[in-house]
Amino acid sequence: MAPLPVWWTSRLMCCWLLWTTTAARAQIPPQPDADQQLLPHIVTHLLQRYLRHPFQPVQFFLAANTAPHLLAQRDLLSQVLRHTSGQAAVTFGSTTSNPVGLRAAVQQQRSRAILFGEDFVAFERLVANFSTTVNDYSGRYLCVLTGASGSVHQLETKHLPRLFGALWTRHIVHVNVLIAAANGTVRAYTYQPYTPGRCGKPAVKLAAVFAPGSSVDAQPHLYPRLTTFCNCTLQVGSFEAKPYTLLRPKVDGYTELGGFEGDLLHLLASRLQFRVNVTESPHQVQWGVIGAPGNSTGTMQLVQDELVDLVIACMALDVTRGLYLKAGWAHYTSRILFAVPQGRPYTAFEKLFRPFGTAIWAALAGTLLGVAGVVGGLSCGRRARSWRRFVYGPAVRMPLLGALYLLWGGSVVAVPGRNFARSLLALWLGFTFVVRTLYQGSLYLYLQRSATFPPLATIEQVHRSTLHYHMVNIAMRFFVDRPEIKPRVRFIPPGLDTLGEQVAGMAARYTDRVVVCPQDMVAYNNRASRGRHPIQVTREPITLFPLTIYYPKKSCLTQPFDRLVRHVVESGLFSFWVGNYGDYDFEANRREPAGGGEPRKLTLAHLVGAYQLLAAAHLLAIVIFLLELVSRRLAALRRVLEFCMD
C-alpha cells in the first residue's frame, strides 16, 4: 500500500487530536480558567511572532511518560492549532519509532520547533535524539513544560542549568522555555552562552513573565541576536596560504593571522568582541580531506571534530564539505588558473625576424619570388633576349643577385640605358630604401630586448603541451572531465605554504610544469616581485573559487558572522583588502614594456644573430666557389651556373 501524502497525514493528525482530546478531557484534572487559557495563548503568540518562516513549517514534538499528560499536551496542541489555523504550516516531528502514530517526511533541515515535555527529563530525551541531518541547531526553538515545575529556586539552580547544558552541547542557543508558575503566571527562561567570566558556560536568564490579562506584545524580544561574545576566546583553525592567511608569530608565543582573510577575522573580532586563538592544522596537512567522522584529515578534521570553532584559510565552497560542515556566507569569489612558465626566449637568429610581422615577411617573400620569376622567364629562349634588353638592359649581369644587393643596401653597378628599365630601377630603389630603413630602425630596439615567445594562454594549449600538472590533491576535482591528464599530474606534498612556494617558483625557476592555483597567489607574488619577474597565467580560468568560513555542523556562529560578513562585502571593504595584497593586472604582465626599456649600448651578445648570418653567407660563398671549380669538369653544372649568371 502506498504511503499517504504529507498534507493528508497532517489533516488526519489534526482530526485525531481533536477527537482524542474531547474523549479524554474528563480524565484531566480541572485547572483554573486563566491558567488553562494563558499558556496556549502565549504559545500561539510566540509561534506567530518568532517561529513562522516563509519556507519552513513549524515542527511539534510531544514527550510524556503517562497517558493523562500526553492527553493534556494534545489538548494544548489542539488549541494552538485552532488559533493558528491557516496562518502557519506545521508538521509533527518524531524522535521515536512512532510517537503519535504518524511520521512526517523531512526533506530539509528544520529550523523551527516547539517541544511539549512533561518534565525536564522529557526535554533532554527529545534533544538527545536530534540530528544535524534533520535539525538546524541555529534555528529557533520553544520548550513548553506541561507538568509540575517545582519551586523557582529549584528551576533556576537545578533543572534549567541541566537542560540548558544539554542544549549548549548541541549549540542550540535560540531557545526559550515556558513554565506555568503556581501564581498563575507563565515564565519564559533562556540562557546566555557567553557572559563575562563564563565563556561557554550557560547562564540562566529570566527572559519574560507573562501575567493573566497583560499584553504579550509589551514583552522584550525573546530571541535576540547574538551580538557580543563578551571578550571570550574562539578557537580558529588556519594555516598559511598567502595572501589569504599569513601566520605572524608574536612575542607572547601566540600566532596572529594576517592576509585579507585575516583582516576580515580581525574586523569580526572587533565588532563581535571576541579574542582569537589560532590552531594550525595537524602535521601541516593544510586543507586535508573531508569524510565521515574519523576519516578526515588536516584542517577539515579540526573543524569536524569541534576542536576549533571555525576555520578560515582559502576555504572554497564544496558539496562534499557541506555534508559534514556548515558553510558561512561566501565573502569572495576568486578564480582557479594555471600558472604557466615564461615563454621561451628568442634565439639570436630568431631576433633578426622580429622587426616585421608574418604578413610583412610573406609580402616581401612574394615580391622576391616575383622578381625571381621575371628574371627566370627572361633568361629562357632566344626571344627573351629582346625582352631582357627592354626590362633591364644588355649591360646588366646577374640581375637577381643585383636586386638582392640593392635590397641589402648595395650600390648600382650598371645603370640601364632605356627609360622603362630606369623606371623599374627607381621603383625598386624606393621600395628597398623604405623596407630597409624600417627594418634597421626596429632591429636596433629588438636586438637589445631579452624577449620571449608568448606564454601559454589557453587551457587547450596547456593540455596539448607536455608539461606536468602540479597541484594539491583536492584540486583533482576540477579535472573530473579530463581523465587523460592523470599520468601528468604531480601532487604537491602538504607542508608550510608548499603551494605558495610552487607558485613563486614559476617566476623564473620552473619550466617543466604548470601549477593549478588561485589567481590571488599569483597576484601576491607579482606584487612582491615589483614587476621584475611576473608570473604568467592562462587567460581562461579553470573554474570559479568562492571562499567562505566553515563551522562545525552544530555551530551557532553562522548567523552573527554572516550578518557582518555581508555588510563588509557589500561595502566594498573586502575588495579593497584584496587589492592591497596583489597585482591583478595579468594582461599587462604578458605585454612587453614599451620601447624595450632604457636605451643600452649594443654589445657583441646583441649582434650574435648578425654574425651567424654573416657566417652562413660566407659558407654559401665557399660552397658556390667549390661548385664553380667542379663545373670545369661537369658541363651540366657549368650550364646551370651560367644560367644563374644570366
Number of C-alpha atoms within 10 A of each C-alpha: 3 4 6 9 10 15 13 9 17 19 11 12 17 15 13 14 19 17 13 13 22 11 11 14 14 9 13 14 8 9 9 8 9 13 19 14 14 19 26 20 17 16 21 19 17 16 22 15 13 15 24 19 15 8 6 17 18 21 20 17 21 24 23 21 11 9 12 15 19 20 21 21 25 21 22 20 24 20 19 19 19 12 16 16 11 9 11 16 18 20 21 21 23 22 17 10 9 10 15 18 8 16 18 15 12 13 8 11 15 21 19 24 26 24 20 27 25 22 18 20 15 18 23 17 14 19 17 14 10 15 14 15 14 13 17 21 26 22 18 21 23 23 21 24 21 22 17 12 17 12 10 13 9 11 17 16 11 11 18 21 18 17 17 27 20 18 21 20 13 20 19 22 24 21 22 24 23 23 22 22 16 13 8 17 17 21 19 21 22 24 24 19 21 19 17 9 10 13 17 18 16 23 18 17 14 13 18 19 17 20 16 14 8 10 9 16 10 9 12 10 12 17 16 8 10 17 12 16 21 17 18 18 16 18 17 24 28 27 29 25 19 24 24 24 21 21 18 13 11 9 7 6 7 12 17 16 26 19 22 22 26 20 17 22 20 19 15 19 19 13 14 19 16 18 18 19 16 19 18 20 23 15 11 18 18 25 22 19 17 22 15 9 10 10 10 17 19 22 29 28 23 24 24 27 14 16 15 21 20 26 26 23 27 24 21 20 19 13 9 11 18 13 15 20 21 20 23 20 20 18 20 16 12 16 16 19 23 30 27 25 23 23 15 12 13 15 13 18 15 10 23 22 14 16 19 15 9 11 9 12 13 12 11 13 12 12 12 16 12 12 16 16 13 14 19 16 13 19 18 12 8 9 10 14 15 12 15 19 17 16 21 24 21 15 12 15 15 14 18 18 13 17 19 14 15 19 20 13 13 11 11 13 12 13 13 21 14 13 12 14 17 16 14 13 19 12 11 14 17 12 13 19 16 11 15 15 12 13 16 13 11 14 17 16 16 19 23 20 17 14 18 14 10 14 16 21 16 15 16 10 12 18 14 8 11 11 17 19 22 22 20 21 16 12 14 15 8 12 12 11 8 10 9 11 13 13 9 13 18 15 15 15 13 17 14 16 15 17 24 18 13 21 24 23 17 25 22 12 11 16 16 12 22 24 25 23 23 21 21 22 23 29 24 24 26 25 16 16 15 10 13 11 16 24 26 25 29 21 14 14 17 18 12 13 20 17 23 24 24 27 26 23 23 22 22 23 17 19 17 15 20 19 12 17 23 13 13 17 17 12 11 10 13 20 15 12 15 21 15 14 21 19 23 17 10 18 11 11 18 18 9 14 11 7 10 15 11 7 9 10 8 12 10 10 11 18 18 17 18 16 15 13 14 12 12 12 12 12 12 12 12 12 12 13 12 11 15 16 12 13 16 11 10 12 11 11 15 17 12 12 15 12 13 16 13 17
